[in-house]
Structures are given as structure tokens and as C-alpha cells.
Amino acid sequence: MTTTTATRHDRRMYAIMNRREMQALSRTAARRRAWVAAHIALTAASVALWLGSVHLGPLWMPFALLALVLPWCVAMGVINGATRGLLELRDRMLDERQLHERDRVRAIAHRISLGALFAGAAGTGLAAWLGGVRFDGALLFPALFALLIAHWMLPAWVACLRVQDDAPDEVAHAG
């Protein structure tokens, strides 16, 4: 991609991530929390359906998964719009405050992922040690896959939850 094409692409992405008409969907903290909760539920359902279709094989599962793609994409789009592309735009398109916030969001998401991995490892270890539970590995791939997806999505969820509400005068002008 040439520099001119990259710059044009950057401007287009910036325009998409900052569309005024889409910001009403995520203007308040309650709306952003609802979109994040919906996206978490859609992501969990998608992971469950994909794992079920791979390991269990019912023919309806891939079709149910396909039905979740559009709502998942809409929710992801609202999250990206709420964060104004914080995690999607290139460094050169963000100011210092945004770069700092992106680093902060990634650090928080990393700590959450670390906590989830520690809890999983500790729980598994305690179950084996104290409870005599033997793990045959059948749940290893699904658990690791779910953790991978959570690790991938956490920065977007954290970023959306950290967005501050617009000042009241900005809302009146955007309304």
C-alpha cells in the first residue's frame, strides 16, 4: 500500500469510527454497558456454538452461528464507534491522550486476562490436588479457546466501559 493510499485509508477509517449519527447508540454509560454485555453474550454464544459444531457435530449449530454474525458485527461496530476507533486506528491517527488511553486499556485488559488465567490454573490445580479430580484433556481445548477469545476481546470491552459521557453542551449540539 502506498503512502497516499494508506493516508486515504486512515482518513476513511477515522471518518467511520467518528460518525455522529452512530454516537447516539452509545452516548450514555448505561447504553455502553448494555452494548458490551450484549457483545459478551454474543461472543460467548458464538464460541459455544463453534465449539459445539466442531466437537458435537449437530448440523443446526453452524447455521445458528451464522445467525449470530450480523448482531455480533453490529455490537462490535457500536463498541468501536463508542471508543472512536481507539483500538482500530493507527498510531498516527491518535493524539497523545488517545495513545495513553489505549495503553491504559491494554494494560487493564492484560491484568484481567492474567487474573482469569491464574484463577483457571489455580482452580484446576486445587481440584486435582485437593479433590482428586483427574483431567483427561477433553476440556483443555475449549477452555483455552474461550480464554483466547476473551483475551482478544477484552481490550475493546474495557475501552468501551472506560469511555466518558459527552459533556452536556456537546450532547445538545450533537442531538
C-alpha positions in Angstrom: 0.0 0.0 0.0 1.5 3.4 -1.0 1.6 6.3 1.4 -1.2 8.1 -0.4 -3.4 5.1 -0.3 -2.5 4.5 3.4 -3.4 8.1 4.3 -6.7 7.9 2.4 -7.4 4.6 4.2 -6.6 6.2 7.5 -8.9 9.2 6.9 -11.7 6.8 5.8 -11.3 4.7 8.9 -11.2 7.8 11.1 -14.4 9.0 9.5 -16.1 5.7 10.0 -15.1 5.5 13.7 -16.3 9.0 14.3 -19.7 9.1 12.6 -22.0 11.4 14.6 -25.2 9.6 13.7 -23.9 6.4 15.3 -22.8 8.0 18.6 -26.3 8.2 19.9 -26.3 4.4 20.3 -23.5 4.7 22.9 -23.9 8.2 24.3 -24.5 7.2 27.9 -22.6 4.8 30.2 -25.8 2.7 30.6 -26.0 2.2 26.8 -22.3 1.4 26.5 -22.6 -1.2 29.3 -25.6 -2.7 27.6 -23.7 -3.0 24.3 -20.7 -4.5 26.0 -23.0 -7.0 27.8 -24.7 -7.9 24.5 -21.4 -8.3 22.8 -20.1 -10.5 25.6 -23.2 -12.7 25.4 -23.0 -12.9 21.6 -19.3 -13.8 21.7 -19.9 -16.5 24.4 -22.8 -17.9 22.3 -20.6 -17.9 19.2 -17.8 -19.6 20.9 -20.1 -22.2 22.4 -21.8 -22.8 19.0 -18.5 -23.1 17.2 -17.0 -25.5 19.7 -20.3 -27.5 19.7 -20.3 -27.7 15.9 -16.6 -28.9 15.9 -16.9 -31.4 18.8 -20.5 -32.4 18.8 -21.4 -32.1 15.2 -25.2 -31.2 15.1 -26.0 -29.7 11.7 -28.0 -26.8 13.1 -25.1 -25.3 15.1 -23.2 -23.8 12.2 -26.4 -22.1 11.0 -27.1 -20.8 14.4 -23.6 -19.4 14.5 -24.1 -17.7 11.1 -27.3 -16.1 12.6 -25.1 -14.5 15.3 -22.6 -13.0 12.9 -24.6 -9.9 12.0 -25.6 -8.9 15.5 -22.1 -9.6 16.7 -20.7 -7.3 14.0 -23.3 -4.5 14.8 -22.4 -4.7 18.5 -18.7 -4.6 17.7 -19.3 -1.6 15.4 -21.1 0.3 18.2 -18.2 -0.5 20.6 -15.6 0.7 18.1 -17.7 3.8 17.4 -18.1 4.5 21.2 -14.3 4.4 21.6 -13.9 6.4 18.3 -11.6 3.8 16.9 -9.2 3.8 19.9 -8.1 0.2 19.2 -8.7 0.2 15.4 -6.9 3.3 14.2 -3.2 3.6 13.6 -0.9 5.4 15.9 -0.6 8.4 13.6 -4.4 9.0 13.7 -4.5 9.3 17.5 -3.4 12.2 19.7 -1.2 11.7 22.8 -4.2 11.4 25.2 -5.7 8.7 23.0 -2.4 6.8 22.8 -2.1 7.0 26.6 -5.7 5.7 27.0 -5.1 2.9 24.5 -2.0 1.8 26.5 -4.0 2.0 29.7 -6.9 0.0 28.3 -4.5 -2.7 27.1 -2.8 -2.8 30.5 -6.2 -3.3 32.3 -7.3 -5.9 29.8 -3.9 -7.7 30.3 -4.4 -7.8 34.0 -7.9 -9.2 33.7 -6.6 -11.9 31.3 -3.9 -12.7 33.7 -6.4 -12.9 36.6 -8.6 -15.3 34.5 -5.6 -17.5 33.6 -4.4 -17.5 37.2 -7.9 -18.4 38.5 -8.2 -21.2 35.9 -4.8 -22.6 36.7 -5.3 -22.3 40.5 -8.8 -23.9 40.3 -7.6 -26.7 38.1 -4.6 -27.3 40.4 -6.7 -27.3 43.6 -9.3 -29.6 42.1 -6.6 -32.1 41.1 -4.7 -31.8 44.4 -7.5 -31.5 47.0 -10.4 -33.1 45.2 -8.6 -35.9 43.3 -10.1 -34.7 40.0 -8.3 -36.1 37.0 -8.4 -34.1 33.8 -8.4 -36.1 30.6 -7.8 -33.1 28.3 -11.3 -33.1 26.7 -12.0 -29.7 28.2 -8.5 -28.3 27.6 -9.0 -27.0 24.0 -12.4 -25.5 24.7 -11.1 -23.7 27.9 -8.0 -22.4 26.1 -10.0 -21.3 23.1 -12.5 -19.4 25.3 -9.6 -17.8 27.1 -8.0 -16.8 23.8 -11.2 -15.2 22.6 -11.7 -13.4 25.9 -8.1 -12.1 25.8 -8.7 -10.9 22.2 -12.0 -9.1 23.0 -11.1 -7.7 26.5 -9.4 -4.5 25.2 -12.5 -3.5 23.2 -14.8 -4.2 26.1 -12.6 -2.4 28.6 -12.1 0.6 26.3 -15.9 0.9 25.8 -16.6 0.7 29.5 -14.0 3.4 30.2 -15.4 6.0 27.7 -16.6 9.1 29.5 -20.0 10.6 28.7 -20.0 13.6 26.5 -20.3 17.0 28.2 -24.0 18.2 28.3 -23.4 21.0 25.9 -21.8 18.7 23.4 -24.8 16.4 23.6 -27.2 19.3 22.9 -25.2 20.3 19.8 -25.0 16.7 18.5 -28.6 16.0 19.2 
